[in-house]
């Protein structure tokens, strides 16, 4: 995914919709994105790795929304890591890699949830 195309909420939703092939009923809002990140039934994959380049551009002028977005990604990773193994179901792993200019790494890390 391209962080340069995620300068506002619509850009974030579009990138996720196109790259994760979100279902047509996706609601184009933060709650809907969180719900989709906690239910990948439409994807035939047990391992999901999101890679976002130019991460310093994500919601660049919207600090509160950017922190909420990072919390959402972290929460989805924690959700899938804690989900119990169920018989007959593959264990889903979910990870996100944010790529940025080396000079921006410290600033981005400071915005990440614990």
Phi and psi restraints in degrees (value plus and minus 20) as a CYANA .aco file:
   2 UNK   PHI    -130.2   -90.2
   2 UNK   PSI      96.5   136.5
   3 UNK   PHI     -82.3   -42.3
   3 UNK   PSI     -48.6    -8.6
   4 UNK   PHI     -85.8   -45.8
   4 UNK   PSI     -40.6    -0.6
   5 UNK   PHI    -116.0   -76.0
   5 UNK   PSI     -11.9    28.1
   6 UNK   PHI    -137.5   -97.5
   6 UNK   PSI      23.1    63.1
   7 UNK   PHI     -98.7   -58.7
   7 UNK   PSI     -34.9     5.1
   8 UNK   PHI    -162.3  -122.3
   8 UNK   PSI     154.6   194.6
   9 UNK   PHI     -79.7   -39.7
   9 UNK   PSI     -63.0   -23.0
  10 UNK   PHI     -79.7   -39.7
  10 UNK   PSI     -58.0   -18.0
  11 UNK   PHI     -85.0   -45.0
  11 UNK   PSI     -60.9   -20.9
  12 UNK   PHI     -81.2   -41.2
  12 UNK   PSI     -69.9   -29.9
  13 UNK   PHI     -80.9   -40.9
  13 UNK   PSI     -61.4   -21.4
  14 UNK   PHI     -84.1   -44.1
  14 UNK   PSI     -64.4   -24.4
  15 UNK   PHI     -81.0   -41.0
  15 UNK   PSI     -65.3   -25.3
  16 UNK   PHI     -87.4   -47.4
  16 UNK   PSI     -62.4   -22.4
  17 UNK   PHI     -79.9   -39.9
  17 UNK   PSI     -66.8   -26.8
  18 UNK   PHI     -93.8   -53.8
  18 UNK   PSI     -62.6   -22.6
  19 UNK   PHI    -105.0   -65.0
  19 UNK   PSI     -50.6   -10.6
  20 UNK   PHI    -116.2   -76.2
  20 UNK   PSI     -22.3    17.7
  21 UNK   PHI      32.9    72.9
  21 UNK   PSI      33.0    73.0
  22 UNK   PHI     -77.6   -37.6
  22 UNK   PSI     131.4   171.4
  23 UNK   PHI     -82.0   -42.0
  23 UNK   PSI     136.3   176.3
  24 UNK   PHI     -80.7   -40.7
  24 UNK   PSI     -43.5    -3.5
  25 UNK   PHI    -102.6   -62.6
  25 UNK   PSI     -15.9    24.1
  26 UNK   PHI     -72.5   -32.5
  26 UNK   PSI     111.8   151.8
  27 UNK   PHI    -107.5   -67.5
  27 UNK   PSI     -18.1    21.9
  28 UNK   PHI      35.3    75.3
  28 UNK   PSI      25.3    65.3
  29 UNK   PHI    -169.7  -129.7
  29 UNK   PSI     150.3   190.3
  30 UNK   PHI     -83.5   -43.5
  30 UNK   PSI     -60.5   -20.5
  31 UNK   PHI     -82.7   -42.7
  31 UNK   PSI     -60.6   -20.6
  32 UNK   PHI     -85.8   -45.8
  32 UNK   PSI     -59.0   -19.0
  33 UNK   PHI     -85.2   -45.2
  33 UNK   PSI     -64.5   -24.5
  34 UNK   PHI     -78.9   -38.9
  34 UNK   PSI     -64.6   -24.6
  35 UNK   PHI     -79.6   -39.6
  35 UNK   PSI     -62.8   -22.8
  36 UNK   PHI     -86.5   -46.5
  36 UNK   PSI     -54.4   -14.4
  37 UNK   PHI     -92.2   -52.2
  37 UNK   PSI     -32.3     7.7
  38 UNK   PHI    -125.2   -85.2
  38 UNK   PSI     -13.7    26.3
  39 UNK   PHI    -173.6  -133.6
  39 UNK   PSI      80.1   120.1
  40 UNK   PHI    -122.9   -82.9
  40 UNK   PSI      15.1    55.1
  41 UNK   PHI     -80.7   -40.7
  41 UNK   PSI     -44.3    -4.3
  42 UNK   PHI    -103.1   -63.1
  42 UNK   PSI     -31.6     8.4
  43 UNK   PHI    -119.7   -79.7
  43 UNK   PSI     108.3   148.3
  44 UNK   PHI    -105.4   -65.4
  44 UNK   PSI      33.5    73.5
  45 UNK   PHI    -160.3  -120.3
  45 UNK   PSI     123.0   163.0
  46 UNK   PHI    -117.8   -77.8
  46 UNK   PSI     -33.0     7.0
  47 UNK   PHI    -148.8  -108.8
  47 UNK   PSI     102.2   142.2
  48 UNK   PHI    -141.7  -101.7
  48 UNK   PSI     103.0   143.0
  49 UNK   PHI    -143.6  -103.6
  49 UNK   PSI      93.6   133.6
  50 UNK   PHI    -111.9   -71.9
  50 UNK   PSI     111.0   151.0
  51 UNK   PHI    -142.1  -102.1
  51 UNK   PSI     102.7   142.7
  52 UNK   PHI    -141.4  -101.4
  52 UNK   PSI      96.2   136.2
  53 UNK   PHI    -109.1   -69.1
  53 UNK   PSI     145.4   185.4
  54 UNK   PHI      31.0    71.0
  54 UNK   PSI      25.6    65.6
  55 UNK   PHI     -80.4   -40.4
  55 UNK   PSI     -44.3    -4.3
  56 UNK   PHI     -85.3   -45.3
  56 UNK   PSI     -35.9     4.1
  57 UNK   PHI    -109.2   -69.2
  57 UNK   PSI     -33.1     6.9
  58 UNK   PHI     -82.2   -42.2
  58 UNK   PSI     100.3   140.3
  59 UNK   PHI      24.4    64.4
  59 UNK   PSI      23.4    63.4
  60 UNK   PHI     -76.4   -36.4
  60 UNK   PSI     -56.3   -16.3
  61 UNK   PHI    -116.9   -76.9
  61 UNK   PSI     -10.3    29.7
  62 UNK   PHI    -150.3  -110.3
  62 UNK   PSI      54.2    94.2
  63 UNK   PHI     -78.6   -38.6
  63 UNK   PSI     -63.3   -23.3
  64 UNK   PHI     -84.3   -44.3
  64 UNK   PSI     -63.9   -23.9
  65 UNK   PHI     -85.7   -45.7
  65 UNK   PSI     -57.1   -17.1
  66 UNK   PHI     -83.6   -43.6
  66 UNK   PSI     -64.3   -24.3
  67 UNK   PHI     -81.9   -41.9
  67 UNK   PSI     -61.5   -21.5
  68 UNK   PHI     -82.9   -42.9
  68 UNK   PSI     -60.0   -20.0
  69 UNK   PHI     -82.0   -42.0
  69 UNK   PSI     -65.5   -25.5
  70 UNK   PHI     -83.5   -43.5
  70 UNK   PSI     -60.0   -20.0
  71 UNK   PHI     -82.6   -42.6
  71 UNK   PSI     -57.8   -17.8
  72 UNK   PHI     -83.3   -43.3
  72 UNK   PSI     -65.4   -25.4
  73 UNK   PHI     -84.2   -44.2
  73 UNK   PSI     -63.2   -23.2
  74 UNK   PHI     -83.3   -43.3
  74 UNK   PSI     -62.7   -22.7
  75 UNK   PHI     -82.2   -42.2
  75 UNK   PSI     -58.8   -18.8
  76 UNK   PHI     -85.2   -45.2
  76 UNK   PSI     -61.3   -21.3
  77 UNK   PHI     -83.5   -43.5
  77 UNK   PSI     -62.6   -22.6
  78 UNK   PHI     -86.4   -46.4
  78 UNK   PSI     -59.4   -19.4
  79 UNK   PHI     -77.6   -37.6
  79 UNK   PSI     -71.5   -31.5
  80 UNK   PHI     -89.3   -49.3
  80 UNK   PSI     -52.8   -12.8
  81 UNK   PHI     -88.0   -48.0
  81 UNK   PSI     -53.4   -13.4
  82 UNK   PHI    -108.6   -68.6
  82 UNK   PSI     -33.5     6.5
  83 UNK   PHI     -85.9   -45.9
  83 UNK   PSI     111.3   151.3
  84 UNK   PHI     -88.7   -48.7
  84 UNK   PSI     127.9   167.9
  85 UNK   PHI     -90.1   -50.1
  85 UNK   PSI     111.9   151.9
  86 UNK   PHI    -135.9   -95.9
  86 UNK   PSI     120.6   160.6
  87 UNK   PHI     -78.0   -38.0
  87 UNK   PSI     113.9   153.9
  88 UNK   PHI      62.1   102.1
  88 UNK   PSI     -19.1    20.9
  89 UNK   PHI    -142.4  -102.4
  89 UNK   PSI     116.5   156.5
  90 UNK   PHI     -91.0   -51.0
  90 UNK   PSI     122.5   162.5
  91 UNK   PHI     -93.5   -53.5
  91 UNK   PSI     106.4   146.4
  92 UNK   PHI    -110.6   -70.6
  92 UNK   PSI     113.0   153.0
  93 UNK   PHI    -132.9   -92.9
  93 UNK   PSI     122.2   162.2
  94 UNK   PHI    -155.4  -115.4
  94 UNK   PSI     105.1   145.1
  95 UNK   PHI    -158.9  -118.9
  95 UNK   PSI     133.5   173.5
  96 UNK   PHI    -148.6  -108.6
  96 UNK   PSI     114.1   154.1
  97 UNK   PHI    -136.7   -96.7
  97 UNK   PSI     103.1   143.1
  98 UNK   PHI    -125.1   -85.1
  98 UNK   PSI     101.8   141.8
  99 UNK   PHI    -123.8   -83.8
  99 UNK   PSI     116.4   156.4
 100 UNK   PHI    -168.4  -128.4
 100 UNK   PSI     150.4   190.4
 101 UNK   PHI     -82.5   -42.5
 101 UNK   PSI     120.1   160.1
 102 UNK   PHI     -74.2   -34.2
 102 UNK   PSI     -54.4   -14.4
 103 UNK   PHI     -89.5   -49.5
 103 UNK   PSI     -33.7     6.3
 104 UNK   PHI    -119.5   -79.5
 104 UNK   PSI     -27.3    12.7
 105 UNK   PHI     -78.2   -38.2
 105 UNK   PSI     -68.4   -28.4
 106 UNK   PHI     -80.9   -40.9
 106 UNK   PSI     -62.0   -22.0
 107 UNK   PHI     -84.8   -44.8
 107 UNK   PSI     -60.0   -20.0
 108 UNK   PHI     -89.2   -49.2
 108 UNK   PSI     -62.2   -22.2
 109 UNK   PHI     -79.1   -39.1
 109 UNK   PSI     -56.1   -16.1
 110 UNK   PHI     -84.3   -44.3
 110 UNK   PSI     -42.0    -2.0
 111 UNK   PHI    -114.0   -74.0
 111 UNK   PSI     -27.6    12.4
 112 UNK   PHI     -95.1   -55.1
 112 UNK   PSI     125.7   165.7
 113 UNK   PHI     -89.5   -49.5
 113 UNK   PSI     137.4   177.4
